[in-house]
Amino acid sequence: MVAKVFIDGASGTTGLEIRERLAGRSEFSVMRLADADRKDARARTVALNSADMVILCLPDEAARDASL
């Protein structure tokens, strides 16, 4: 089984690093939002809830606001 991973904040330095590390792994499928949807709360909520694993690469306040 391939685990779906969503990295919220994947366009930042830490998110990019994690995405690179997971890219070569066959047991993970990294989910991505379109650039236009990155700030869309509804699109983020759908991604957060459809992933098997979520990694938050966000400032503290934004991470607290992430809705599951």
C-alpha positions as CSV (number, residue, x, y, z in Angstrom):
1,M,0.0,0.0,0.0
2,V,1.2,3.5,-0.9
3,A,0.6,6.1,1.8
4,K,-0.7,9.5,0.6
5,V,1.3,12.3,2.2
6,F,0.3,15.9,2.2
7,I,2.9,18.5,3.0
8,D,1.1,21.7,4.0
9,G,3.7,24.4,3.3
10,A,5.5,22.4,0.7
11,S,6.6,25.5,-1.2
12,G,8.8,26.7,1.7
13,T,12.4,25.7,2.4
14,T,11.5,22.9,4.9
15,G,8.6,21.6,2.8
16,L,10.7,21.5,-0.3
17,E,13.4,19.5,1.5
18,I,10.9,17.0,2.8
19,R,9.2,16.7,-0.6
20,E,12.6,16.0,-2.2
21,R,13.4,13.3,0.4
22,L,10.1,11.5,-0.1
23,A,10.2,11.8,-3.9
24,G,12.4,8.8,-4.3
25,R,10.5,6.6,-2.0
26,S,8.0,4.1,-3.5
27,E,6.0,3.7,-0.4
28,F,4.8,7.3,-0.4
29,S,2.7,9.4,-2.8
30,V,3.1,13.1,-2.2
31,M,-0.1,15.1,-2.7
32,R,0.2,18.6,-4.1
33,L,-2.2,21.5,-4.4
34,A,-2.1,23.7,-7.4
35,D,-0.5,27.1,-6.8
36,A,-3.9,28.8,-7.0
37,D,-5.3,26.5,-4.3
38,R,-2.4,26.8,-1.8
39,K,-4.2,29.6,0.2
40,D,-7.7,28.1,-0.3
41,A,-9.0,26.9,3.0
42,R,-11.4,24.4,1.4
43,A,-8.8,22.9,-0.8
44,R,-6.4,22.6,2.1
45,T,-9.0,20.9,4.3
46,V,-9.8,18.4,1.6
47,A,-6.1,17.6,1.2
48,L,-5.6,17.4,5.0
49,N,-8.5,14.9,5.3
50,S,-7.7,12.7,2.3
51,A,-4.1,12.1,3.2
52,D,-2.9,9.2,5.2
53,M,-0.1,11.4,6.8
54,V,0.1,15.2,7.0
55,I,3.3,17.2,7.6
56,L,2.8,20.8,8.6
57,C,5.6,23.1,7.5
58,L,3.9,26.2,8.6
59,P,4.4,29.1,11.0
60,D,3.0,28.2,14.5
61,E,-0.2,30.3,14.1
62,A,-1.0,28.8,10.6
63,A,-0.3,25.3,11.9
64,R,-2.8,25.9,14.8
65,D,-5.4,27.1,12.2
66,A,-5.1,23.9,10.1
67,S,-8.5,22.2,10.0
68,L,-8.8,18.5,10.1
